[in-house]
Amino acid sequence: MPCICSNSNKPNAVCWTASNKKRWIAGARRAASKLPSLSDASSCNDDPALHPSASCRVPMWRHRNPQNPAQPLQQITPIMNEHTNPSPDTAGAAEWFYVDAQRQQQGPLGKEQLLAQVQNGLLPADTLVWKNGMSDWQALNTIPDLLLADHRQDAAPPPAQAAIAPASTDISHSDIVHAGFWRRVAANVIDSLVVGALSYIILIPVMLVAGFSLAVFAGDIPSGQEDSFTWLMLGLYPLLYTLNAIYYGWMQSRPAQATLGKMACGIKVVGNHGERISFWRGFWRYFAFIFVCLFTLGIGLVIAAFTERKRALHDMMCGTLVVDKWAYSNRPELQTRGLDTVSKVVLAIYAVLIALAILFVMLAIGLAIAGQA
């Protein structure tokens, strides 16, 4: 009997005679009961296309494996041609069936073909799949036999990305750039100008109003209250310090984690483990800074130049660090060591102003001595 297949000239090729064809179709029909229902994954009432039962059937597709006829053929008769005839080289691998986006059964496919479709984005990883021997449809990413994770790792990142990723991780944990003493001085100079300007915005109107009141009502001031203006000015200082603390606490608890001066110098304040500090932590850190300045004569600030993580005394009291703005971020390679450009410019201007102030004081002293002589 003549062969139906077109590849019969191959050695070991399967020759599909009419008799072989009938036996294969009969075997495929007998396997109809083996294909599980999709009722567990999707209700038949929701979509009858997913169920191979008598009242709710999925359109069946040609089975390409005559040795393992696992797919029923209730609705589509096999069409034997050069594209559908199995060969011993490929028949055994095509064993997987899946449900596509239109909720139709597709297949059979080999494991590599199925995984390739997932990796190329043609199928989601939770696609329902089935092969002969399985009791029911299952999500593809829940089947260990498919080794989906291993295949994804093989096809994943290019060599350049693989080389860069570990470096970022190492820098972010072990190569943190802590802000040095002079960089912190530059930031503090800028912040002093900011809070000084805010203080004068409040002080000047109050002094004008108080001075005007004293001038107008000088004769009406009761006896014993002549120093009321002095007490008023003294009472303003706690208010000004509180406003400054609010400024520091608010700025350092924001996403930038830095005051305007620190932002200009490219540094920020973090907790001991790189976390963002709270408003109240930044608030009380400012008062700790004032305490260190007053009661240690600035020595508690200078020790930041010598401690391991560049911490001043108020940093130790509040559990904070001052680091480069890119530290503890996803771009640690952008950290700047030493002084940045803004810090150098600020320190240079500050040094010139100090030198001019010293010269002015020396000149005033010289004139005073010359006048006495």
C-alpha positions in Angstrom: 0.0 0.0 0.0 1.5 3.4 -0.9 2.8 5.6 1.8 0.9 8.8 2.7 3.9 10.6 4.1 6.2 12.6 1.9 9.4 11.9 3.9 9.4 8.2 3.2 12.7 8.5 1.4 14.4 9.1 4.8 16.0 6.1 6.5 14.0 5.0 9.5 11.1 7.3 8.4 7.6 6.4 9.6 5.6 5.3 6.5 1.9 6.1 7.0 -0.1 3.5 5.2 -3.9 3.6 5.3 -3.8 0.8 7.9 -1.3 2.7 10.1 -3.4 5.8 9.8 -6.5 4.0 11.0 -4.7 2.4 13.9 -3.2 5.7 15.0 -6.6 7.5 14.8 -8.3 4.7 16.8 -5.6 4.9 19.5 -6.0 8.7 19.7 -9.7 8.3 20.1 -9.2 5.8 22.9 -7.1 8.4 24.7 -9.8 10.9 24.7 -10.8 10.2 28.3 -7.2 10.8 29.5 -7.2 14.5 28.7 -8.3 16.2 31.9 -11.1 18.7 32.1 -10.3 22.4 32.8 -13.1 22.7 35.3 -10.7 23.2 38.1 -9.0 26.1 36.4 -12.1 27.7 34.9 -15.7 26.9 35.2 -17.5 25.3 32.3 -20.3 27.7 32.7 -17.9 30.6 32.3 -16.3 29.3 29.1 -17.4 26.0 27.5 -14.4 26.1 25.2 -12.1 24.9 27.9 -13.8 21.6 28.6 -13.5 18.4 26.6 -16.6 16.8 28.0 -19.6 15.8 25.9 -21.5 18.9 26.7 -18.6 21.3 26.9 -15.8 20.6 24.6 -12.6 22.3 23.6 -11.6 22.2 19.9 -9.1 19.4 19.6 -5.9 19.6 17.6 -3.9 17.1 15.7 -1.8 14.7 17.7 1.7 14.3 16.3 2.9 11.3 18.3 1.7 7.9 17.1 3.7 6.2 19.9 1.9 8.2 22.6 -1.6 9.2 21.4 -2.5 11.3 24.4 -4.8 13.7 22.7 -8.4 13.1 21.9 -9.7 13.8 18.4 -13.5 14.2 18.9 -13.9 17.2 16.6 -11.0 17.5 14.2 -9.8 14.6 12.0 -6.0 14.4 11.5 -4.7 15.8 8.3 -1.7 13.9 7.3 0.9 15.9 5.3 4.5 16.8 5.4 3.9 19.3 8.2 1.9 17.1 10.5 3.6 13.7 9.9 5.7 12.8 12.9 9.2 11.5 12.7 11.1 9.5 15.3 13.3 12.5 16.0 10.6 14.9 17.0 7.5 12.8 18.0 8.6 12.0 21.5 9.4 15.6 22.4 6.0 17.1 21.5 4.0 16.2 24.5 2.8 19.5 26.1 -0.6 21.1 25.5 -1.5 24.6 26.7 -4.4 27.1 26.9 -3.8 30.3 24.9 -5.1 33.8 25.5 -8.3 33.0 23.7 -8.9 30.1 26.1 -8.3 27.6 23.4 -6.3 24.4 23.7 -3.0 24.4 21.7 -0.3 21.8 21.1 1.4 19.5 21.3 4.8 21.3 21.8 8.1 20.1 23.2 9.4 21.4 26.5 12.0 23.7 24.9 9.4 25.1 22.5 7.0 25.8 25.3 9.7 27.5 27.5 10.9 29.6 24.5 7.4 31.0 24.0 7.3 32.0 27.6 10.8 33.6 27.5 9.9 35.5 24.4 6.8 36.9 26.0 4.3 35.0 23.8 2.9 33.1 26.8 2.6 34.2 30.4 4.4 32.1 33.0 1.1 31.0 34.6 -0.3 29.5 31.4 -2.3 26.3 32.0 -0.4 23.3 30.6 -1.0 19.5 30.5 0.7 16.4 29.2 -0.1 12.7 29.3 0.3 11.3 32.8 -0.8 14.5 34.6 -4.1 14.3 36.5 -5.2 17.9 35.7 -4.2 21.2 34.1 -1.6 23.1 36.0 0.1 26.5 35.8 3.4 26.2 33.9 5.4 28.0 36.5 4.3 25.4 39.2 5.7 22.4 37.4 9.3 21.5 38.5 9.9 19.3 35.4 9.8 22.4 33.1 12.7 24.0 35.0 11.5 27.4 34.1 13.7 29.3 36.5 16.9 27.6 35.0 15.9 28.5 31.5 15.2 32.1 32.4 18.6 32.4 34.1 20.3 31.1 31.0 18.7 33.6 28.8 18.8 36.5 31.2 21.1 39.4 31.6 23.9 40.3 29.2 27.5 40.0 30.4 27.8 43.8 30.9 24.9 43.9 33.3 26.1 40.9 35.2 29.5 42.6 35.7 28.0 45.8 37.0 25.4 44.6 39.4 27.8 43.0 42.0 29.9 46.2 42.1 26.9 48.3 43.0 26.0 46.0 45.8 29.5 46.0 47.2 29.8 49.8 47.1 26.4 50.4 48.8 27.4 48.3 51.8 31.1 48.5 52.3 32.3 51.6 50.5 30.2 54.4 51.9 31.7 57.9 51.5 31.3 59.8 54.8 31.3 63.6 54.6 34.6 64.9 55.9 35.1 67.8 58.4 35.7 70.6 55.9 32.8 69.5 53.7 30.5 69.7 56.7 31.9 73.1 57.6 31.1 74.4 54.1 27.5 73.1 54.4 27.2 74.6 57.9 28.3 78.0 56.5 25.5 78.0 54.0 22.9 76.8 56.5 24.0 79.5 58.9 23.3 82.1 56.3 19.9 80.6 55.7 18.8 80.4 59.3 20.4 83.8 60.0 18.3 85.3 57.2 15.2 83.7 58.6 16.0 85.0 62.1 16.4 88.5 60.9 13.2 88.3 59.0 11.5 87.8 62.4 13.8 90.0 64.5 13.8 93.2 62.5 10.0 93.7 62.4 9.8 93.0 66.2 12.6 95.4 67.0 11.1 98.1 64.8 7.7 97.7 66.5 9.2 97.6 70.0 11.5 100.6 69.3 8.6 102.6 67.9 6.5 101.7 70.9 9.2 102.8 73.3 9.6 106.1 71.5 5.9 106.9 71.5 5.0 105.7 75.0 8.3 106.4 76.7 6.6 108.7 79.3 3.8 106.2 80.0 5.9 103.2 80.9 5.1 102.2 84.5 7.9 102.3 87.0 9.8 99.0 87.2 9.0 98.0 83.6 11.8 99.9 81.9 13.5 96.7 81.0 10.5 95.1 79.3 12.1 95.6 75.9 15.2 93.7 77.0 13.1 90.8 78.3 11.1 90.8 75.1 14.3 90.4 73.0 15.6 87.7 75.3 12.3 85.8 75.0 12.6 85.9 71.2 15.8 83.8 71.2 14.1 80.5 72.3 11.5 81.0 69.6 14.2 81.6 67.0 16.1 78.4 68.0 12.9 76.5 67.9 12.2 77.7 64.4 15.7 76.8 63.4 15.2 73.3 64.8 12.0 72.9 62.8 13.9 73.9 59.7 16.6 71.3 60.3 14.1 68.6 61.3 11.8 69.2 58.3 14.6 69.3 55.7 16.5 66.3 57.0 13.3 64.1 57.2 12.4 64.8 53.6 13.4 62.5 50.7 16.6 64.6 50.1 17.6 64.1 53.8 19.5 67.3 53.8 19.2 71.0 54.6 19.9 73.6 51.8 23.6 73.8 52.8 24.1 70.0 52.7 22.2 69.7 49.4 24.5 72.3 47.9 27.6 70.4 49.1 26.2 67.0 48.0 25.8 65.4 51.5 22.9 64.2 53.6 22.0 63.0 57.1 21.1 59.3 57.6 20.6 57.0 60.5 23.3 54.5 61.6 22.2 52.0 59.0 21.5 54.5 56.1 17.8 54.9 56.8 16.0 58.3 56.6 15.7 60.0 60.0 12.4 61.2 61.4 11.4 64.9 61.9 11.8 64.7 65.7 15.2 63.1 65.4 16.4 65.9 63.1 14.7 68.4 65.5 16.6 67.3 68.6 19.8 66.8 66.6 19.9 70.6 66.1 19.6 71.2 69.8 22.3 68.6 70.4 24.5 70.6 67.9 23.9 73.8 69.9 24.7 72.0 73.1 28.0 70.7 71.7 28.9 74.1 70.4 28.3 75.8 73.7 29.5 73.3 76.3 32.5 71.8 74.5 33.7 75.1 72.9 33.4 73.4 69.5 35.6 70.5 70.3 32.7 68.1 69.9 32.4 69.3 66.3 36.1 69.1 65.5 36.3 65.4 66.4 34.4 64.7 63.2 37.8 65.1 61.4 39.3 62.1 63.4 36.6 59.6 64.1 36.2 56.5 61.9 32.9 57.4 60.3 33.5 61.2 60.5 30.9 61.5 63.3 30.7 64.6 65.5 29.6 64.4 69.1 26.0 65.3 68.3 26.0 62.6 65.7 26.9 60.0 68.3 24.2 61.4 70.7 21.5 61.1 68.0 22.7 58.0 66.1 23.2 59.7 62.8 25.8 59.8 60.0 26.6 62.5 57.4 27.4 60.8 54.1 27.6 61.6 50.4 24.2 62.1 48.8 24.6 59.0 46.6 25.5 56.7 49.6 22.9 54.1 50.4 21.3 54.6 47.0 21.0 52.7 43.7 23.9 54.8 42.2 26.7 54.5 44.8 29.3 54.8 42.1 28.5 58.5 41.8 29.8 59.2 45.3 32.4 62.0 45.6 35.4 61.6 47.8 37.0 64.7 49.3 35.7 68.2 48.7 33.3 68.9 45.9 33.4 72.1 43.8 30.7 73.9 45.8 32.5 73.2 49.1 35.8 74.5 47.8 34.2 77.7 46.6 32.3 78.3 49.9 35.4 77.6 52.0 37.5 79.9 49.9 35.0 82.8 50.2 34.6 82.1 53.9 38.4 82.2 54.4 38.6 85.5 52.6 35.9 87.0 54.8 37.6 85.7 58.0 40.9 87.2 56.8 39.2 90.6 56.1 37.5 90.5 59.5 40.8 89.9 61.2 42.5 92.7 59.3 39.6 95.0 60.3 39.9 94.2 63.9 43.7 94.6 63.9 43.3 98.0 62.1 40.7 99.1 64.7 43.0 98.1 67.5 45.9 99.9 65.9 43.9 103.1 65.5 42.8 103.0 69.1 46.3 102.6 70.3 47.5 105.4 68.1 44.8 107.7 69.4 45.8 107.1 73.0 49.4 107.8 72.2 
